[in-house]
Amino acid sequence: MGKRAHLALCYRYFKFPGPLYHMLVVTGFDDAKNIFIANDPGTRYSKSFVYTQQKLFAAIYDWNNGDVLRGEKTMIVVKR
């Protein structure tokens, strides 16, 4: 079984091994603190969960036909 990119988040509510790949929604950020606020559908405890910029960027990978850890760092940005 391959490594899972989401485990780089070290989120205490993920159950091992978890899915190979999954997505979350970043709902905000704080430049002064270098943090992102995210809602993660993978667990019921992660509404408005805070990730450091470094930790979130370490876990971002595109699907890459299932070779996730070799996928590009990709995200969709939507503005209002």
C-alpha positions as CSV (number, residue, x, y, z in Angstrom):
1,M,0.0,0.0,0.0
2,G,1.4,3.4,-1.0
3,K,2.0,6.4,1.2
4,R,-0.9,8.7,1.7
5,A,-0.5,12.4,1.1
6,H,-3.2,13.4,3.6
7,L,-1.1,11.8,6.4
8,A,1.4,14.7,6.0
9,L,-1.3,16.8,7.7
10,C,-0.8,14.8,11.0
11,Y,-4.5,15.4,11.8
12,R,-5.3,13.5,15.0
13,Y,-8.8,12.5,13.8
14,F,-7.7,10.7,10.7
15,K,-7.9,6.9,11.1
16,F,-5.0,5.0,9.6
17,P,-4.7,4.1,6.8
18,G,-7.4,6.4,5.5
19,P,-8.0,7.0,1.8
20,L,-5.2,7.3,-0.7
21,Y,-6.4,10.7,-1.8
22,H,-8.9,13.2,-0.6
23,M,-9.8,16.9,-0.7
24,L,-10.6,19.6,1.7
25,V,-12.0,23.2,1.4
26,V,-9.9,26.1,2.6
27,T,-12.3,28.7,4.0
28,G,-9.9,31.3,5.2
29,F,-6.3,32.3,6.0
30,D,-4.4,34.5,8.3
31,D,-1.2,36.0,6.8
32,A,0.1,37.3,10.1
33,K,0.0,33.8,11.7
34,N,0.7,31.8,8.4
35,I,-2.3,29.6,8.9
36,F,-5.1,28.3,6.8
37,I,-8.6,27.5,8.1
38,A,-10.2,24.5,6.4
39,N,-13.3,22.3,6.4
40,D,-12.4,18.7,5.8
41,P,-15.2,16.2,4.8
42,G,-13.0,13.3,5.9
43,T,-13.9,13.6,9.6
44,R,-16.8,15.2,11.6
45,Y,-14.3,17.1,13.8
46,S,-12.7,19.3,11.3
47,K,-14.9,22.3,10.7
48,S,-12.7,25.4,10.8
49,F,-9.6,23.3,11.6
50,V,-6.4,25.2,11.5
51,Y,-3.3,24.1,9.5
52,T,0.0,25.9,9.3
53,Q,0.9,27.0,5.8
54,Q,4.0,24.7,5.8
55,K,1.9,21.6,6.9
56,L,-0.9,22.2,4.3
57,F,1.5,22.8,1.5
58,A,3.4,19.6,2.4
59,A,0.2,17.6,1.9
60,I,-1.0,19.1,-1.4
61,Y,-0.7,16.8,-4.4
62,D,-2.7,16.3,-7.6
63,W,-4.1,12.8,-8.3
64,N,-1.6,12.0,-11.0
65,N,-3.4,8.8,-12.0
66,G,-3.0,7.3,-8.5
67,D,0.7,8.1,-8.1
68,V,-0.3,10.9,-5.7
69,L,3.1,11.7,-4.1
70,R,4.5,12.4,-7.6
71,G,1.6,14.7,-8.4
72,E,2.0,18.4,-8.8
73,K,0.9,20.8,-6.1
74,T,-2.4,22.0,-7.4
75,M,-5.4,23.8,-6.0
76,I,-8.6,25.5,-7.3
77,V,-9.0,29.1,-6.1
78,V,-12.5,30.6,-6.1
79,K,-13.0,34.3,-5.2
80,R,-16.2,36.1,-4.4
